[in-house]
C-alpha cells in the first residue's frame, strides 16, 4: 500500500523537515505534493533526490489525497483543516488550532497511541507543542512506574521554534554585535543575541504565557489530567534544539538508578548521563537526531519521591516534523487508513 501525501507549509522550516523525514523513514508514498500560500507558488523544495514545485493550497483538490500534514500556522489550519477532513483526507496538524478540541486526538505515538482511533470524529489529528512533545516522551515511562504528582519545568527553547524569522534574527544580531553595528529587534521582544528572554507567546491574565499554558493543558490531555504542572518558558540564543530542566514529584518511591534503567528501555528515549565533564547532552548534539535525550538524572532530597533531570530534543524533528510523520505511520500500522483508489 502507498499513500498520496500533501505537505502544507512546505517552504517553512518544519515543512521542509517533514519532507526530509518522510523520505528518510521510507514512508510508503505514491505521490508527495508540496503546498503553500500563493506567494510561494513555483518555489522548489527537495524530497529525497527529487525536486517538487510548490502548488497553492487554495487551488488544490484533496479528494484523491490520503494524508495532509499541515504546518502553516493556526489561522490557516482553522480555515482549511475541517474542509480537508470533509474531503476524506486525514489531517495531521502541527499548529495549536485543534489541540484542545475534545473531538480531536492529541498524539505522541510513544505516549498515547490508542487515542488515535478518535480521529474519525473530524478526520483531524493534532501534533503537540514542541516543548510538550519531548517532555511527555520522558515522563510517560516514569509515570507508569511511580505515578507523577507534580512537575516543575523551565524550558530553554531555541529560536527555530519561532520559525525562519527567529533564526535569521539571531544570526543578524550576532553578526551585528561582532562588527559593532546597531542591533535591530523585530521578531522577539528583546535582543536575543547573547541574551535570554523569559517570554514565549502572549501573556495570559494569570501572568503565565500561552506557551506555558500549552505545556500544562497538553500534558494533562495526553498523559494524565491529575498531574500538576507549572512551567517557565524561555527563549535562548540557540538555533536548533529545545532543552528543559525538569523536577518531578512522584506518588511512589523511585531512585535515580531506577529512572535511568526505565528511560534506557523507553521508546524514543536515549539516556546520556555520566557524572563527569561532558557526560550530558546539549542542544548542539541533539540537532538532526530523532531521540529525546535525558541527562543529569538525580534524586531531589527536598521532597519525598523527587527526581530532577535535563531533557533535550531537536524541536524541528521530535517537536514537530518527526512526530507528525510518526502519527502517519501509526495510522498505517494500525490499518486505520486505506489508500484511496486512483481517479479514473
Secondary structure, 3 states (H helix, E strand, C coil): CCEEEEEECCCCHHHHHHHHHHHHCCCCEEEEEEEECHHHCCCEEEECCEEEECEEHHHCCHHHCCEEEECCCHHHHHHHHHHHHHCCCEEEECCCCCCCCCCCEEECHHHHHHHHHHHHHCCEEEECCHHHHHHHHHHHHHHHHHCEEEEEEEEEECHHHHHHHHHHHHHHHHHHHHCCCCCCCCCCCCCCCCCEECCCCCECCCCCEHHHHHHHHHHHHHCCCCCEEEEEEEEECCCCCEEEEEEEEECCCCCHHHHHHHHHHCCCEEECCCCCCCCCCCHHHHCCCCCEEEEEEEECCCCCCEEEEEEEECCCHHHHHHHHHHHHHHHHHCCCCCCCCCCC
